Amino acid sequence: MDDNSAPISPATLKFLARLVTVLTATMIVGLLVIVGLLVTRFWGYDTVARPVVPDSIALPDGTNATAFTQGRDWYAIVTDDNRILIYDRQSGTLRQTVTVERQE
């Protein structure tokens, strides 16, 4: 082993010790902030108002639903035969049918 290396000064060791302590404290505070944000974000998640979805929807014969979306007083079903069926939210009756055509 070669003993030609310069000795490390005590001031450098104190600086490194303080640096490690500060970085450790920073990591702990950061972890606590992340955990705190997750807890406050998901606290009371069950009390958040969720959209009201109809219990059942009567689709025309031969159609299969592929997507669902809704507005304040309507909801729409996208079918696999390229139609959008728009229903009234209160009565459940079909308001409008939109045929989606492929553009080439």
Z-matrix of the N, CA and C atoms (Angstrom, degrees):
N
C 1 1.442
C 2 1.516 1 108.73
N 3 1.305 2 115.73 1 136.59
C 4 1.460 3 121.14 2 -177.30
C 5 1.523 4 109.74 3 -91.49
N 6 1.340 5 119.42 4 127.61
C 7 1.460 6 123.69 5 -178.41
C 8 1.521 7 112.18 6 -101.56
N 9 1.320 8 117.56 7 28.03
C 10 1.463 9 120.90 8 -177.35
C 11 1.520 10 112.82 9 -88.58
N 12 1.347 11 118.74 10 -1.04
C 13 1.463 12 119.92 11 -178.60
C 14 1.523 13 110.09 12 -76.28
N 15 1.336 14 114.25 13 149.75
C 16 1.468 15 119.78 14 -177.94
C 17 1.523 16 109.08 15 -75.91
N 18 1.313 17 118.81 16 144.44
C 19 1.469 18 121.19 17 179.05
C 20 1.535 19 110.16 18 -70.17
N 21 1.338 20 114.77 19 150.68
C 22 1.472 21 120.47 20 179.01
C 23 1.521 22 108.08 21 -86.16
N 24 1.319 23 115.53 22 130.51
C 25 1.462 24 119.28 23 -176.80
C 26 1.530 25 110.59 24 -75.88
N 27 1.339 26 118.08 25 150.08
C 28 1.464 27 121.47 26 178.41
C 29 1.529 28 112.70 27 -60.79
N 30 1.327 29 118.27 28 -30.09
C 31 1.472 30 120.92 29 178.87
C 32 1.528 31 110.29 30 -65.48
N 33 1.321 32 116.57 31 -38.55
C 34 1.465 33 120.33 32 178.57
C 35 1.519 34 109.90 33 -67.01
N 36 1.319 35 117.65 34 -40.61
C 37 1.459 36 120.77 35 178.91
C 38 1.527 37 111.36 36 -65.09
N 39 1.328 38 117.26 37 -39.77
C 40 1.466 39 120.52 38 177.02
C 41 1.531 40 110.53 39 -63.92
N 42 1.333 41 116.60 40 -42.32
C 43 1.465 42 120.99 41 178.24
C 44 1.524 43 110.86 42 -60.65
N 45 1.337 44 117.00 43 -45.61
C 46 1.464 45 120.64 44 179.87
C 47 1.526 46 111.18 45 -65.13
N 48 1.326 47 117.10 46 -38.72
C 49 1.463 48 120.22 47 178.43
C 50 1.525 49 110.62 48 -64.29
N 51 1.331 50 117.25 49 -43.48
C 52 1.469 51 120.53 50 177.34
C 53 1.521 52 111.72 51 -64.89
N 54 1.311 53 116.35 52 -39.23
C 55 1.461 54 120.70 53 179.19
C 56 1.521 55 110.83 54 -62.71
N 57 1.321 56 117.41 55 -45.53
C 58 1.466 57 121.28 56 178.03
C 59 1.521 58 110.43 57 -62.38
N 60 1.322 59 118.06 58 -41.11
C 61 1.461 60 121.78 59 179.10
C 62 1.524 61 111.33 60 -63.90
N 63 1.328 62 116.88 61 -45.14
C 64 1.470 63 120.77 62 179.22
C 65 1.524 64 110.91 63 -63.91
N 66 1.318 65 117.72 64 -42.99
C 67 1.472 66 120.37 65 179.75
C 68 1.526 67 111.28 66 -66.43
N 69 1.325 68 117.50 67 -37.20
C 70 1.461 69 120.68 68 176.70
C 71 1.525 70 110.52 69 -64.58
N 72 1.320 71 116.78 70 -44.44
C 73 1.460 72 120.53 71 178.28
C 74 1.525 73 111.16 72 -62.80
N 75 1.319 74 116.77 73 -39.37
C 76 1.463 75 120.82 74 178.28
C 77 1.523 76 110.84 75 -63.19
N 78 1.324 77 117.01 76 -42.32
C 79 1.467 78 119.85 77 178.11
C 80 1.515 79 111.60 78 -64.48
N 81 1.324 80 117.82 79 -40.21
C 82 1.459 81 120.90 80 179.79
C 83 1.522 82 110.45 81 -65.42
N 84 1.326 83 116.99 82 -44.96
C 85 1.472 84 120.57 83 178.46
C 86 1.527 85 110.33 84 -62.62
N 87 1.316 86 117.20 85 -42.59
C 88 1.465 87 120.46 86 178.35
C 89 1.511 88 112.14 87 -61.69
N 90 1.313 89 117.18 88 -42.45
C 91 1.458 90 121.08 89 178.17
C 92 1.523 91 110.99 90 -64.28
N 93 1.334 92 116.73 91 -41.10
C 94 1.464 93 119.89 92 177.41
C 95 1.524 94 111.81 93 -64.18
N 96 1.328 95 116.94 94 -37.78
C 97 1.470 96 120.29 95 177.58
C 98 1.527 97 110.15 96 -64.39
N 99 1.315 98 117.61 97 -44.22
C 100 1.470 99 120.97 98 179.92
C 101 1.522 100 110.49 99 -63.18
N 102 1.320 101 117.37 100 -46.03
C 103 1.468 102 120.36 101 178.68
C 104 1.527 103 109.86 102 -62.94
N 105 1.327 104 117.18 103 -41.64
C 106 1.460 105 120.60 104 178.29
C 107 1.518 106 112.51 105 -61.86
N 108 1.311 107 117.02 106 -41.49
C 109 1.468 108 120.32 107 178.19
C 110 1.525 109 111.19 108 -65.34
N 111 1.318 110 117.19 109 -41.40
C 112 1.461 111 119.68 110 178.25
C 113 1.520 112 111.44 111 -64.09
N 114 1.325 113 116.54 112 -42.04
C 115 1.464 114 119.58 113 -179.89
C 116 1.526 115 110.59 114 -65.65
N 117 1.333 116 117.75 115 -46.14
C 118 1.462 117 119.12 116 -178.97
C 119 1.520 118 112.04 117 -70.10
N 120 1.317 119 117.41 118 -29.34
C 121 1.466 120 120.10 119 179.71
C 122 1.527 121 111.40 120 -70.97
N 123 1.323 122 116.87 121 -39.78
C 124 1.460 123 120.07 122 -176.37
C 125 1.522 124 113.16 123 -98.00
N 126 1.327 125 117.32 124 -0.63
C 127 1.456 126 120.34 125 177.51
C 128 1.523 127 108.37 126 -69.54
N 129 1.305 128 117.01 127 127.22
C 130 1.454 129 120.72 128 179.63
C 131 1.520 130 112.79 129 73.79
N 132 1.323 131 117.42 130 25.91
C 133 1.463 132 120.87 131 -178.42
C 134 1.516 133 111.41 132 -62.16
N 135 1.335 134 116.96 133 -31.07
C 136 1.457 135 120.26 134 -178.42
C 137 1.520 136 112.44 135 -73.36
N 138 1.325 137 118.38 136 -16.34
C 139 1.460 138 120.34 137 -178.21
C 140 1.525 139 112.52 138 -91.63
N 141 1.322 140 117.54 139 -1.50
C 142 1.464 141 121.17 140 -179.81
C 143 1.532 142 108.67 141 -71.61
N 144 1.315 143 116.46 142 136.35
C 145 1.460 144 120.81 143 179.40
C 146 1.521 145 109.96 144 -65.99
N 147 1.292 146 115.23 145 124.23
C 148 1.459 147 120.88 146 179.56
C 149 1.528 148 108.86 147 -104.37
N 150 1.325 149 116.86 148 153.69
C 151 1.465 150 118.79 149 178.94
C 152 1.529 151 111.05 150 -65.51
N 153 1.308 152 115.37 151 145.05
C 154 1.458 153 121.37 152 179.38
C 155 1.520 154 108.14 153 -87.02
N 156 1.308 155 115.32 154 123.41
C 157 1.465 156 121.63 155 -179.71
C 158 1.518 157 107.45 156 -109.91
N 159 1.338 158 118.06 157 137.42
C 160 1.465 159 119.76 158 179.49
C 161 1.527 160 111.18 159 -61.55
N 162 1.342 161 115.28 160 148.13
C 163 1.465 162 120.06 161 179.67
C 164 1.526 163 111.90 162 -65.37
N 165 1.321 164 115.83 163 -41.40
C 166 1.468 165 119.91 164 178.29
C 167 1.518 166 109.21 165 -148.33
N 168 1.314 167 115.52 166 153.17
C 169 1.465 168 122.14 167 179.79
C 170 1.515 169 107.33 168 -131.47
N 171 1.332 170 115.88 169 126.88
C 172 1.464 171 120.97 170 179.07
C 173 1.527 172 108.93 171 -89.07
N 174 1.316 173 115.99 172 106.89
C 175 1.461 174 120.99 173 178.47
C 176 1.522 175 109.50 174 -90.72
N 177 1.330 176 117.19 175 152.40
C 178 1.467 177 119.63 176 174.49
C 179 1.526 178 110.63 177 -59.97
N 180 1.319 179 115.19 178 153.55
C 181 1.473 180 120.26 179 -179.42
C 182 1.522 181 111.19 180 -58.96
N 183 1.306 182 116.24 181 138.12
C 184 1.457 183 121.73 182 175.80
C 185 1.515 184 114.84 183 84.55
N 186 1.323 185 117.96 184 5.65
C 187 1.467 186 119.83 185 179.23
C 188 1.520 187 110.25 186 -109.24
N 189 1.306 188 114.88 187 146.65
C 190 1.457 189 122.05 188 176.13
C 191 1.521 190 108.36 189 -123.53
N 192 1.307 191 115.84 190 134.93
C 193 1.463 192 120.65 191 -179.37
C 194 1.520 193 110.20 192 -78.21
N 195 1.349 194 115.81 193 137.02
C 196 1.461 195 120.51 194 176.01
C 197 1.515 196 112.46 195 -117.42
N 198 1.358 197 117.57 196 -19.25
C 199 1.462 198 120.63 197 179.49
C 200 1.523 199 109.23 198 -155.94
N 201 1.338 200 114.77 199 158.50
C 202 1.460 201 122.04 200 -179.47
C 203 1.517 202 108.14 201 -137.37
N 204 1.323 203 116.88 202 137.82
C 205 1.461 204 121.68 203 172.89
C 206 1.517 205 107.98 204 -146.42
N 207 1.346 206 115.65 205 164.38
C 208 1.456 207 117.04 206 -177.04
C 209 1.510 208 111.98 207 -150.86
N 210 1.332 209 114.04 208 155.95
C 211 1.453 210 122.76 209 174.04
C 212 1.519 211 108.17 210 -119.29
N 213 1.327 212 116.29 211 -164.99
C 214 1.470 213 119.54 212 -178.26
C 215 1.520 214 112.34 213 -66.12
N 216 1.334 215 117.35 214 -45.43
C 217 1.465 216 119.67 215 -175.49
C 218 1.527 217 112.56 216 -121.56
N 219 1.309 218 117.78 217 19.02
C 220 1.461 219 121.52 218 178.85
C 221 1.531 220 109.86 219 -151.49
N 222 1.310 221 114.70 220 163.53
C 223 1.464 222 121.11 221 169.61
C 224 1.520 223 107.57 222 -142.26
N 225 1.312 224 116.52 223 154.47
C 226 1.458 225 120.97 224 -174.52
C 227 1.526 226 109.88 225 -130.72
N 228 1.312 227 114.22 226 145.19
C 229 1.463 228 122.77 227 176.64
C 230 1.520 229 107.35 228 -119.03
N 231 1.326 230 115.74 229 128.24
C 232 1.458 231 120.94 230 173.47
C 233 1.523 232 106.28 231 -95.24
N 234 1.324 233 115.86 232 128.86
C 235 1.467 234 119.80 233 -177.16
C 236 1.523 235 110.92 234 -103.92
N 237 1.322 236 115.05 235 167.07
C 238 1.459 237 119.48 236 -178.31
C 239 1.524 238 113.14 237 -76.74
N 240 1.331 239 118.13 238 -6.73
C 241 1.458 240 120.69 239 175.34
C 242 1.537 241 111.57 240 -100.97
N 243 1.337 242 116.43 241 28.99
C 244 1.472 243 124.55 242 173.90
C 245 1.525 244 113.64 243 61.09
N 246 1.314 245 115.63 244 43.87
C 247 1.463 246 120.87 245 173.97
C 248 1.520 247 108.93 246 -125.36
N 249 1.319 248 115.22 247 151.82
C 250 1.455 249 121.93 248 172.83
C 251 1.519 250 106.75 249 -116.42
N 252 1.324 251 116.26 250 119.00
C 253 1.458 252 121.99 251 -178.89
C 254 1.524 253 107.68 252 -102.86
N 255 1.329 254 116.44 253 117.96
C 256 1.458 255 122.06 254 -177.26
C 257 1.527 256 108.32 255 -104.48
N 258 1.341 257 115.38 256 122.69
C 259 1.454 258 122.19 257 -176.67
C 260 1.525 259 110.52 258 -112.29
N 261 1.334 260 115.72 259 150.72
C 262 1.456 261 122.11 260 174.16
C 263 1.540 262 108.32 261 -76.53
N 264 1.319 263 117.52 262 133.69
C 265 1.470 264 120.35 263 -176.88
C 266 1.530 265 112.13 264 -68.94
N 267 1.339 266 117.76 265 -38.39
C 268 1.470 267 120.58 266 -175.87
C 269 1.526 268 112.30 267 -73.08
N 270 1.318 269 116.00 268 -49.53
C 271 1.469 270 118.82 269 -173.76
C 272 1.525 271 113.03 270 -95.36
N 273 1.318 272 117.87 271 -22.43
C 274 1.461 273 120.44 272 -178.14
C 275 1.513 274 113.35 273 80.23
N 276 1.342 275 117.19 274 9.74
C 277 1.461 276 119.98 275 -179.35
C 278 1.523 277 110.32 276 -86.37
N 279 1.309 278 115.05 277 153.31
C 280 1.459 279 121.67 278 179.40
C 281 1.523 280 109.11 279 -72.33
N 282 1.323 281 117.10 280 120.73
C 283 1.472 282 122.52 281 179.47
C 284 1.512 283 111.75 282 -88.03
N 285 1.335 284 115.07 283 -47.00
C 286 1.462 285 119.41 284 -170.53
C 287 1.522 286 109.17 285 -154.20
N 288 1.320 287 114.98 286 148.84
C 289 1.460 288 121.68 287 173.41
C 290 1.516 289 107.69 288 -121.39
N 291 1.308 290 115.72 289 127.90
C 292 1.464 291 121.61 290 178.89
C 293 1.520 292 108.12 291 -115.89
N 294 1.322 293 116.22 292 124.42
C 295 1.458 294 120.23 293 177.59
C 296 1.539 295 108.24 294 -94.28
N 297 1.295 296 115.60 295 127.39
C 298 1.469 297 121.15 296 179.83
C 299 1.528 298 107.14 297 -95.10
N 300 1.340 299 114.11 298 120.11
C 301 1.462 300 118.96 299 -178.17
C 302 1.512 301 108.95 300 -104.97
N 303 1.300 302 115.02 301 145.56
C 304 1.452 303 121.03 302 178.95
C 305 1.509 304 109.37 303 -80.77
N 306 1.341 305 116.26 304 130.68
C 307 1.446 306 120.91 305 179.86
C 308 1.524 307 108.69 306 -102.37
N 309 1.291 308 116.52 307 130.37
C 310 1.468 309 119.59 308 -178.08
C 311 1.497 310 112.37 309 -119.58
